[in-house]
Amino acid sequence: MQFDNTYARLPGHFHAKVKPAGSPNPRLLAWNEPLAEALGMGDLGSDPARLAQLFGGNELLPGSEPIALAYAGHQFGNFVPQLGDGRALLLGELVSKTDGRRYDVQLKGSGQTPYSRNGDGRSAIGPVIREYLLSEAMHRMGVPTTRALAAVATGEHVRRDGMLPGGVLTRIASSHVRVGTFEYFAVRQDIKALKALVDYAIARHSPEALEADSPPVAFFAAVVGKQAKLVSHWLDIGFIHGVMNTDNMAISGETIDYGPCAFMDEFDYQKVFSSIDRYGRYAYGQQPSIAQWNLARLAECLMRLGIDKEAFEAELEKFEGLFHQDYLGRMAAKLGLLSVESGDATLVNEWLQHLQDNALDYTLSFRQLANRIDDDTEPKFGDIELRWKARVRQQDESPTQLKVRMNAVNPLFIPRNHQVERAIDAAISGDLSIFNELRRVLQQPFTEQPGFAAYAEPPRPDERVYQTFCGT
């Protein structure tokens, strides 16, 4: 394990040096050993007490240089000129032994920083467990995302609605540079710092842009493409981020900041779970347009480098086409289509409309549809099922082949809200059995797992979760 902390070598006003506050009685809740091995951290061993000290913030990893990052952001459309890591510390950067890529190692919930804005800088155990479960499930479903390395209970309580046990999450990311990071320097008209940030982002995330006539424009085009595919993948699996502020959009194209996020049960374009999204700005179906809106804010920052806005506008206008192309391809695959033909977009839309009109479970309906291909009894899904059968039967493959392909892209197990809440409630009481079982199930989201079918089921009426919370 060897740290090489490039962001810490940027000018001092990019970050603040802060040490983690530590934990009075840390206890390891989870350790992602395969991820640790891939990062070259296997030499830390597997002693829970030792790991709890390291990832509870009591001891620093050798070579780490903890810093809190400065950034600004548009929150629900309103600009806040200074935000920053209010409860997180970037310990440093490691180069993976597996893929050769550079990754940030960050503690989340590690105490106050200069950017805490009167907050305690801590996290309750609930958000730690939620982010651990959801980020790792997203990874297993192939969605670009930050990863969870460790979860630690601190042994102290934090005050939210009441007193709750505290926790620290160790997060792994390709970087923590956000759209809001660019906004931080742009609003201050600090062009020197803005250019340094652009150069850093290009070198780390888009080195191919250096060969372009205008590297900042080529960098922006790459970010547009990554975000189009990312949000397409969110919609594909029924994921709702919940708080798509510009400070929560990573230029790496990874899903970041799992606050009030959730997966849909029954399908609804306007579905909202986040308790702070009172007007549905970040509803499920609004996510593509919000991503493009956020990208426009990034373009405004990059324009300050003296580049004509038309170049950025041309790249921004490509977002919608890139998104729809990727989304239609994903949805066609979910319906078992080998290629996208004329009329398939209508088939997809009519299928989704049927799910919404009948309040059907989004995830399970695709799995159930796969089983209908060779069943000619009364259609379970009405006329749309008949049109789907007519379409897929044009393809040269057996029903078994179709089912295998559909089940390979349609998850059976997702981190359903009621199961995540069960895991959190039990963990607050000191019982990690549900958390650990759910972790294991979500490692194979596409595979039937005998004995664990209950984790695939939608909630009963008394189990429904109507709101999720960010935990700050």
C-alpha positions as CSV (number, residue, x, y, z in Angstrom):
1,M,0.0,0.0,0.0
2,Q,1.5,3.3,-1.1
3,F,-0.3,6.7,-1.1
4,D,0.4,9.3,-3.8
5,N,-1.6,12.3,-2.8
6,T,-1.9,14.5,-5.9
7,Y,-4.9,16.6,-4.8
8,A,-3.1,17.5,-1.5
9,R,-0.3,19.0,-3.7
10,L,-2.7,21.5,-5.3
11,P,-2.6,25.1,-3.8
12,G,-3.7,25.5,-0.2
13,H,-7.1,27.1,-1.0
14,F,-8.2,24.0,-2.7
15,H,-8.5,22.2,0.6
16,A,-7.9,22.4,4.3
17,K,-5.6,20.1,6.3
18,V,-7.7,18.4,9.1
19,K,-7.2,15.3,11.2
20,P,-10.1,13.0,11.9
21,A,-11.7,13.5,15.3
22,G,-11.5,9.8,16.1
23,S,-13.9,7.5,17.8
24,P,-14.1,6.8,21.5
25,N,-14.9,3.1,21.2
26,P,-14.7,2.0,17.5
27,R,-16.2,-1.3,16.4
28,L,-15.9,-2.7,12.9
29,L,-19.3,-3.3,11.2
30,A,-18.1,-4.3,7.8
31,W,-14.8,-4.8,5.9
32,N,-14.8,-5.2,2.1
33,E,-11.8,-7.5,1.9
34,P,-11.9,-8.1,-1.9
35,L,-11.8,-4.3,-2.5
36,A,-9.0,-3.9,0.0
37,E,-7.0,-6.5,-1.8
38,A,-7.6,-4.9,-5.2
39,L,-6.4,-1.6,-3.8
40,G,-3.2,-3.1,-2.3
41,M,-4.5,-2.7,1.3
42,G,-4.4,-6.5,2.1
43,D,-1.3,-5.9,4.3
44,L,-3.6,-4.2,6.8
45,G,-4.8,-7.7,7.8
46,S,-8.2,-8.8,9.0
47,D,-8.0,-8.0,12.7
48,P,-11.4,-6.2,13.4
49,A,-10.0,-4.2,16.3
50,R,-7.1,-2.9,14.3
51,L,-9.3,-2.0,11.3
52,A,-11.7,-0.2,13.6
53,Q,-8.9,2.0,14.9
54,L,-7.8,2.8,11.4
55,F,-11.2,3.4,9.8
56,G,-12.7,4.9,12.9
57,G,-10.2,7.8,12.6
58,N,-8.1,7.0,15.6
59,E,-4.9,6.1,13.6
60,L,-3.8,7.4,10.2
61,L,-2.9,5.0,7.4
62,P,0.8,5.3,6.7
63,G,1.3,7.9,4.0
64,S,-2.1,9.5,4.2
65,E,-2.5,13.3,4.3
66,P,-6.0,14.0,5.4
67,I,-7.7,17.1,3.8
68,A,-11.2,18.4,3.5
69,L,-12.0,19.6,0.0
70,A,-13.5,23.0,-0.9
71,Y,-16.4,23.3,-3.3
72,A,-19.5,25.2,-3.9
73,G,-22.8,24.0,-5.4
74,H,-26.3,24.6,-6.7
75,Q,-28.6,23.0,-4.1
76,F,-32.2,22.5,-5.4
77,G,-31.4,25.2,-8.0
78,N,-30.1,27.8,-5.5
79,F,-26.4,28.6,-5.5
80,V,-24.3,28.3,-2.3
81,P,-20.8,29.8,-2.9
82,Q,-19.1,27.7,-0.1
83,L,-20.0,24.2,0.9
84,G,-17.0,21.7,1.0
85,D,-16.4,18.5,2.9
86,G,-18.3,19.2,6.1
87,R,-18.1,15.7,7.5
88,A,-15.6,14.0,5.3
89,L,-11.8,13.8,4.9
90,L,-9.8,12.6,1.9
91,L,-7.1,10.5,3.4
92,G,-5.2,10.2,0.2
93,E,-4.9,8.4,-3.1
94,L,-3.9,4.8,-3.9
95,V,-3.1,3.2,-7.3
96,S,-4.9,-0.1,-7.6
97,K,-2.9,-3.2,-8.1
98,T,-5.7,-4.7,-10.2
99,D,-6.5,-2.1,-12.8
100,G,-3.7,0.5,-12.3
101,R,-6.2,3.2,-11.7
102,R,-5.9,5.9,-9.0
103,Y,-8.5,6.0,-6.3
104,D,-9.4,8.3,-3.4
105,V,-9.8,6.9,0.1
106,Q,-12.2,9.0,2.1
107,L,-13.6,8.9,5.6
108,K,-17.2,10.1,5.9
109,G,-18.5,11.0,9.3
110,S,-15.1,11.7,10.7
111,G,-15.7,15.0,12.5
112,Q,-15.8,18.7,12.0
113,T,-13.9,20.6,9.3
114,P,-13.6,24.3,8.3
115,Y,-16.5,23.6,6.0
116,S,-18.9,22.0,8.5
117,R,-21.2,25.1,8.6
118,N,-22.1,24.6,12.3
119,G,-22.7,20.9,11.8
120,D,-21.2,18.2,14.0
121,G,-19.2,16.6,11.2
122,R,-20.5,13.2,12.2
123,S,-22.7,10.6,10.7
124,A,-25.3,8.4,12.4
125,I,-25.0,4.7,11.7
126,G,-28.1,4.6,9.4
127,P,-26.6,6.6,6.5
128,V,-23.4,4.6,6.8
129,I,-25.3,1.3,6.4
130,R,-27.4,2.7,3.6
131,E,-24.5,3.9,1.6
132,Y,-22.6,0.7,2.1
133,L,-25.5,-1.4,0.9
134,L,-26.5,0.7,-2.0
135,S,-23.1,1.6,-3.4
136,E,-22.0,-2.0,-3.3
137,A,-25.3,-3.2,-4.9
138,M,-24.9,-0.6,-7.6
139,H,-21.3,-1.9,-8.3
140,R,-22.6,-5.4,-8.6
141,M,-25.2,-4.2,-11.1
142,G,-22.5,-2.7,-13.2
143,V,-23.3,1.0,-12.4
144,P,-20.3,3.4,-12.1
145,T,-20.2,4.2,-8.4
146,T,-18.1,5.0,-5.4
147,R,-17.4,1.9,-3.3
148,A,-17.6,1.1,0.4
149,L,-14.4,-0.2,2.0
150,A,-15.3,-0.2,5.6
151,A,-18.1,0.7,8.1
152,V,-17.3,1.5,11.7
153,A,-19.5,2.2,14.7
154,T,-17.8,5.1,16.7
155,G,-19.1,4.2,20.2
156,E,-20.7,7.6,20.6
157,H,-24.1,9.1,19.8
158,V,-25.0,12.0,17.5
159,R,-28.1,14.1,17.7
160,R,-30.5,14.1,14.8
161,D,-34.3,13.8,15.5
162,G,-33.1,12.0,18.6
163,M,-29.8,10.5,19.8
164,L,-28.5,7.8,17.4
165,P,-25.3,5.7,17.4
166,G,-22.6,7.2,15.3
167,G,-20.7,5.7,12.4
168,V,-17.9,6.3,9.9
169,L,-17.9,5.0,6.3
170,T,-14.7,4.6,4.3
171,R,-15.5,5.5,0.7
172,I,-13.4,4.7,-2.4
173,A,-13.9,6.9,-5.5
174,S,-12.1,7.7,-8.8
175,S,-11.9,11.2,-7.4
176,H,-14.1,13.6,-5.4
177,V,-13.9,16.4,-7.9
178,R,-17.4,17.7,-8.5
179,V,-19.2,20.2,-10.7
180,G,-19.3,22.3,-7.5
181,T,-15.5,22.2,-7.3
182,F,-15.3,24.2,-10.5
183,E,-18.1,26.5,-9.3
184,Y,-16.1,27.3,-6.2
185,F,-13.3,29.0,-8.1
186,A,-15.4,30.3,-11.0
187,V,-17.7,32.4,-8.6
188,R,-14.5,33.8,-7.0
189,Q,-13.2,34.7,-10.5
190,D,-10.0,32.8,-9.5
191,I,-9.1,32.0,-13.1
192,K,-5.6,30.7,-12.1
193,A,-7.1,28.2,-9.7
194,L,-9.8,27.3,-12.2
195,K,-7.2,26.5,-14.9
196,A,-5.2,24.5,-12.4
197,L,-8.3,22.5,-11.6
198,V,-9.1,21.9,-15.2
199,D,-5.5,20.8,-15.9
200,Y,-5.7,18.4,-12.9
201,A,-9.1,17.0,-14.0
202,I,-7.9,16.4,-17.5
203,A,-4.7,14.7,-16.4
204,R,-6.6,12.4,-14.0
205,H,-9.8,11.7,-15.9
206,S,-9.5,12.6,-19.6
207,P,-5.8,12.6,-20.6
208,E,-6.9,11.9,-24.2
209,A,-8.3,15.5,-24.2
210,L,-4.8,16.8,-24.3
211,E,-4.6,15.8,-28.0
212,A,-7.6,17.9,-28.9
213,D,-7.6,21.4,-30.3
214,S,-9.3,22.6,-27.1
215,P,-8.6,20.3,-24.2
216,P,-11.2,22.0,-21.9
217,V,-13.9,21.4,-24.5
218,A,-12.8,17.8,-25.1
219,F,-12.8,17.3,-21.3
220,F,-16.3,18.7,-21.1
221,A,-17.5,16.5,-23.9
222,A,-16.2,13.4,-22.0
223,V,-18.0,14.5,-18.8
224,V,-21.2,14.9,-20.9
225,G,-20.9,11.4,-22.3
226,K,-20.2,9.8,-18.9
227,Q,-23.2,11.5,-17.2
228,A,-25.5,10.6,-20.1
229,K,-24.6,6.9,-19.6
230,L,-24.7,7.1,-15.8
231,V,-28.2,8.5,-15.6
232,S,-29.4,6.1,-18.3
233,H,-28.2,3.3,-16.1
234,W,-30.0,4.8,-13.1
235,L,-33.3,4.8,-14.9
236,D,-32.6,1.3,-16.2
237,I,-32.5,-0.2,-12.7
238,G,-35.1,2.1,-11.1
239,F,-32.7,4.1,-9.0
240,I,-33.5,7.6,-7.7
241,H,-30.5,9.6,-6.4
242,G,-32.7,12.1,-4.5
243,V,-30.4,15.1,-4.3
244,M,-28.7,15.8,-7.6
245,N,-27.2,19.1,-6.6
246,T,-24.1,20.2,-8.5
247,D,-21.9,19.4,-5.5
248,N,-23.2,15.8,-5.8
249,M,-22.2,15.3,-9.4
250,A,-18.7,13.8,-9.8
251,I,-16.9,14.6,-13.1
252,S,-15.6,11.0,-13.1
253,G,-19.1,9.8,-14.0
254,E,-19.6,7.8,-10.8
255,T,-22.6,7.8,-8.6
256,I,-21.6,9.7,-5.5
257,D,-23.2,10.9,-2.2
258,Y,-25.8,8.3,-1.4
259,G,-28.0,10.4,0.9
260,P,-31.8,10.0,0.5
261,C,-31.4,7.7,-2.5
262,A,-33.8,4.8,-3.1
263,F,-34.9,2.2,-5.5
264,M,-38.5,2.2,-6.8
265,D,-40.9,-0.6,-6.0
266,E,-43.9,0.1,-8.2
267,F,-43.1,2.1,-11.3
268,D,-43.8,5.9,-11.4
269,Y,-42.1,8.5,-13.5
270,Q,-42.7,11.1,-10.8
271,K,-41.5,9.0,-7.9
272,V,-39.8,10.9,-5.1
273,F,-38.5,9.5,-1.8
274,S,-36.2,12.3,-0.5
275,S,-37.7,14.1,2.4
276,I,-36.1,17.4,1.3
277,D,-37.3,17.2,-2.4
278,R,-40.6,18.8,-1.7
279,Y,-41.4,19.8,-5.3
280,G,-40.1,16.7,-7.1
281,R,-37.1,18.5,-8.7
282,Y,-35.1,15.2,-8.5
283,A,-38.0,12.8,-9.2
284,Y,-37.1,9.6,-11.1
285,G,-38.1,10.9,-14.5
286,Q,-36.5,14.3,-14.0
287,Q,-33.0,12.9,-13.6
288,P,-31.9,13.3,-17.2
289,S,-32.9,16.9,-17.5
290,I,-31.3,17.7,-14.2
291,A,-28.1,16.1,-15.2
292,Q,-28.1,18.3,-18.3
293,W,-28.9,21.4,-16.2
294,N,-25.9,20.6,-13.9
295,L,-23.7,20.1,-16.9
296,A,-24.7,23.6,-18.1
297,R,-23.4,24.9,-14.8
298,L,-20.1,23.2,-15.5
299,A,-19.9,24.7,-19.0
300,E,-20.5,28.2,-17.5
301,C,-17.4,27.7,-15.3
302,L,-15.2,26.4,-18.2
303,M,-16.3,29.4,-20.4
304,R,-14.4,31.6,-18.0
305,L,-11.2,30.3,-19.5
306,G,-11.9,32.5,-22.5
307,I,-13.3,29.8,-24.8
308,D,-16.3,30.7,-26.9
309,K,-19.5,29.4,-25.4
310,E,-20.7,28.0,-28.7
311,A,-18.2,25.1,-28.4
312,F,-19.6,24.1,-25.0
313,E,-23.2,24.6,-26.1
314,A,-22.6,22.2,-29.0
315,E,-21.3,19.5,-26.7
316,L,-24.1,20.1,-24.2
317,E,-26.7,19.7,-26.9
318,K,-25.4,16.2,-27.5
319,F,-26.5,15.1,-24.0
320,E,-30.1,14.3,-24.9
321,G,-29.2,12.2,-27.9
322,L,-26.5,10.3,-26.0
323,F,-28.8,9.7,-23.2
324,H,-31.7,8.5,-25.3
325,Q,-29.5,6.2,-27.4
326,D,-28.0,4.6,-24.3
327,Y,-31.3,4.4,-22.5
328,L,-33.1,2.8,-25.4
329,G,-30.4,0.2,-25.8
330,R,-30.6,-0.7,-22.2
331,M,-34.4,-0.9,-22.2
332,A,-34.4,-3.0,-25.3
333,A,-32.0,-5.4,-23.7
334,K,-34.2,-5.6,-20.6
335,L,-37.1,-6.6,-22.9
336,G,-34.9,-9.2,-24.6
337,L,-34.5,-7.5,-27.9
338,L,-31.3,-8.4,-29.8
339,S,-31.3,-5.1,-31.7
340,V,-33.2,-1.8,-31.7
341,E,-35.7,-1.7,-34.6
342,S,-38.3,0.8,-35.8
343,G,-41.2,0.8,-33.3
344,D,-39.1,-0.6,-30.4
345,A,-39.1,2.8,-28.6
346,T,-42.9,2.8,-28.7
347,L,-42.9,-0.8,-27.3
348,V,-40.7,0.3,-24.4
349,N,-42.8,3.4,-23.6
350,E,-46.1,1.4,-23.7
351,W,-44.6,-1.3,-21.4
352,L,-43.5,1.4,-18.9
353,Q,-46.9,3.1,-19.2
354,H,-48.6,-0.2,-18.4
355,L,-46.4,-0.6,-15.3
356,Q,-47.3,2.9,-14.1
357,D,-51.0,2.6,-14.9
358,N,-51.3,-0.6,-12.9
359,A,-48.8,0.3,-10.2
360,L,-46.7,-2.8,-10.9
361,D,-43.3,-3.5,-9.4
362,Y,-40.6,-2.3,-11.7
363,T,-37.9,-4.8,-10.9
364,L,-40.0,-8.0,-10.7
365,S,-42.2,-7.2,-13.8
366,F,-39.2,-7.7,-16.1
367,R,-38.3,-11.0,-14.5
368,Q,-42.0,-12.1,-14.7
369,L,-42.2,-11.1,-18.3
370,A,-39.2,-13.3,-19.2
371,N,-41.2,-16.3,-18.0
372,R,-44.2,-15.4,-20.2
373,I,-42.5,-16.0,-23.6
374,D,-43.7,-19.7,-23.9
375,D,-46.9,-19.3,-21.9
376,D,-49.9,-18.7,-24.2
377,T,-52.5,-18.6,-21.4
378,E,-54.3,-15.4,-20.7
379,P,-51.6,-12.6,-20.8
380,K,-50.6,-11.4,-17.3
381,F,-49.6,-8.0,-18.7
382,G,-52.5,-7.5,-21.2
383,D,-52.1,-6.4,-24.8
384,I,-48.6,-5.1,-24.3
385,E,-47.5,-8.6,-23.5
386,L,-48.9,-9.9,-26.8
387,R,-47.1,-7.2,-28.7
388,W,-43.9,-8.0,-26.9
389,K,-44.3,-11.7,-27.7
390,A,-44.8,-11.0,-31.4
391,R,-41.7,-8.9,-31.4
392,V,-39.3,-11.3,-29.6
393,R,-40.6,-14.3,-31.5
394,Q,-39.2,-12.8,-34.6
395,Q,-35.7,-13.4,-33.2
396,D,-33.9,-16.7,-33.9
397,E,-33.5,-18.1,-30.4
398,S,-35.2,-20.4,-28.0
399,P,-37.4,-19.3,-25.0
400,T,-34.6,-20.5,-22.7
401,Q,-32.0,-18.4,-24.4
402,L,-34.3,-15.4,-24.2
403,K,-34.9,-15.9,-20.4
404,V,-31.2,-16.3,-19.8
405,R,-30.4,-13.0,-21.6
406,M,-33.2,-11.1,-19.9
407,N,-32.3,-12.4,-16.4
408,A,-28.7,-11.4,-17.0
409,V,-29.7,-7.7,-17.3
410,N,-32.8,-7.5,-15.0
411,P,-31.8,-7.8,-11.4
412,L,-33.9,-10.0,-9.1
413,F,-32.5,-8.5,-5.9
414,I,-32.2,-4.8,-5.3
415,P,-31.6,-2.9,-2.0
416,R,-35.3,-2.4,-1.4
417,N,-36.1,0.5,1.0
418,H,-38.0,-1.6,3.5
419,Q,-35.1,-4.2,3.7
420,V,-32.5,-1.4,4.1
421,E,-34.6,0.1,6.9
422,R,-34.9,-3.2,8.6
423,A,-31.1,-3.6,8.5
424,I,-30.6,-0.1,9.9
425,D,-33.1,-0.5,12.7
426,A,-31.6,-3.8,13.7
427,A,-28.1,-2.3,13.6
428,I,-29.1,0.6,15.8
429,S,-30.1,-2.1,18.3
430,G,-26.8,-3.8,17.9
431,D,-27.9,-6.6,15.6
432,L,-26.0,-6.9,12.3
433,S,-27.5,-10.1,11.1
434,I,-29.9,-8.5,8.6
435,F,-27.2,-6.1,7.3
436,N,-24.8,-9.0,6.8
437,E,-27.4,-11.2,5.1
438,L,-28.5,-8.4,2.8
439,R,-24.9,-7.7,1.9
440,R,-24.4,-11.3,0.8
441,V,-27.6,-11.4,-1.2
442,L,-26.8,-8.1,-3.0
443,Q,-23.5,-9.5,-4.2
444,Q,-25.4,-11.6,-6.7
445,P,-28.3,-9.4,-7.8
446,F,-29.1,-11.3,-11.0
447,T,-29.0,-14.8,-9.5
448,E,-31.8,-16.7,-7.8
449,Q,-30.7,-17.6,-4.2
450,P,-32.6,-20.4,-2.5
451,G,-33.7,-19.4,1.0
452,F,-33.5,-15.7,0.3
453,A,-36.5,-15.1,-1.9
454,A,-38.0,-12.7,0.7
455,Y,-35.4,-10.2,-0.2
456,A,-36.7,-10.0,-3.7
457,E,-40.3,-9.3,-2.7
458,P,-41.9,-5.9,-2.7
459,P,-43.0,-4.5,0.7
460,R,-46.3,-5.2,2.3
461,P,-48.4,-2.1,3.0
462,D,-47.2,-2.0,6.6
463,E,-43.6,-2.2,5.4
464,R,-43.7,0.6,2.9
465,V,-41.0,3.4,3.1
466,Y,-42.4,6.7,1.8
467,Q,-39.5,9.0,2.7
468,T,-35.7,8.7,2.9
469,F,-33.4,11.1,4.7
470,C,-29.9,12.4,4.0
471,G,-28.7,12.1,7.6
472,T,-26.9,15.4,8.0
